[in-house]
Amino acid sequence: MKKNLFEMGALLSGDSFDTQKEDKKKTQAQKTIPQKEHQLVFTYEKRNGKPVTLVGRFYCDDNTKKEVLKTLKKKLACGGAMSEEWLELQGDVKEKIKTILEPLGWKFKK
């Protein structure tokens, strides 16, 4: 039997087909490390011309991240959001975040 050079498509031989999607939340292993072992870093972005400070890689449960975000938003009087392992805060507030979180036991990368 001669194969066509332009043959396209999936091989459908066999009885079972793997059509399940992977659940990204389940495949990501949530590592939880103690608060004192965190090495938080900052990134600075401009979105639509406005400054945004990202603090992160928080390897802890969602409740802890929500409490930290709530504290920062209240003390800095700014808006913010939580995305995966990062906290996003409006404005260039890197130094203020350090002064708030260091007394609470969070560590930052030098």
C-alpha positions in Angstrom: 0.0 0.0 0.0 1.4 3.4 -1.0 1.1 6.3 1.5 -0.1 9.6 0.4 2.4 12.4 1.1 -0.3 14.8 2.0 -2.2 12.6 4.4 -3.3 14.5 7.5 -5.1 13.7 10.7 -4.8 11.7 13.8 -4.3 8.0 14.0 -7.7 6.5 15.0 -6.6 2.9 15.4 -7.3 1.2 18.7 -10.3 1.1 21.1 -9.6 3.9 23.5 -8.9 7.6 22.8 -7.5 10.0 25.4 -9.7 13.2 25.1 -9.6 14.4 28.6 -8.2 17.9 29.4 -5.7 18.3 32.1 -6.9 20.3 35.1 -4.1 22.9 35.6 -5.0 23.5 39.2 -4.8 19.8 40.1 -1.5 19.2 38.3 0.2 22.1 40.0 1.4 20.8 43.3 0.8 23.6 45.8 4.0 23.8 47.8 3.5 25.3 51.2 6.5 26.6 53.0 6.7 28.5 56.3 6.4 32.2 56.3 10.0 32.8 57.4 11.4 30.7 54.6 9.8 32.8 51.8 12.1 34.9 49.6 9.7 37.5 48.2 10.7 39.5 45.1 9.2 42.6 43.5 8.5 43.3 39.8 7.3 46.6 38.5 5.1 47.0 35.4 3.1 49.7 33.7 -0.3 48.8 32.6 -2.2 51.3 30.5 0.3 53.9 31.6 -0.3 53.3 35.3 2.3 51.7 37.7 1.7 48.2 39.2 3.9 46.5 41.8 3.9 42.7 41.9 5.0 41.0 45.1 5.6 37.4 45.0 6.0 34.0 44.9 3.8 33.3 47.9 3.9 29.5 48.5 1.1 29.4 51.1 -2.6 28.8 51.2 -5.1 31.2 49.7 -6.4 32.4 53.1 -2.9 33.6 54.1 -2.5 35.4 50.8 -5.9 37.1 51.2 -5.0 38.3 54.7 -1.7 39.7 53.5 -3.4 41.4 50.5 -6.1 42.8 52.8 -3.5 44.2 55.2 -1.5 45.8 52.4 -4.5 47.4 50.7 -5.7 48.8 54.0 -2.3 50.3 55.1 -1.3 51.6 51.7 -4.8 52.9 50.7 -4.6 51.4 47.2 -6.2 48.7 45.1 -4.9 45.3 44.6 -5.6 41.8 43.3 -4.3 38.2 43.8 -3.2 36.1 40.9 -1.8 32.6 41.5 1.4 33.2 43.5 1.6 37.0 43.1 -0.1 39.9 44.7 -0.7 42.9 42.5 -0.9 46.4 44.1 -1.6 49.7 42.3 1.3 52.2 42.3 5.0 52.1 42.9 4.9 51.0 46.6 7.9 48.7 46.9 9.6 50.3 49.9 6.3 50.7 51.7 5.5 47.0 51.3 8.8 46.1 52.8 8.2 48.3 55.8 4.8 46.7 56.4 5.7 43.0 55.8 9.1 42.7 57.4 7.8 43.2 61.0 5.2 40.5 60.2 8.0 37.9 59.6 8.1 37.9 55.7 11.6 37.7 54.2 12.7 39.5 51.0 15.4 38.6 48.5 18.3 41.1 48.6 
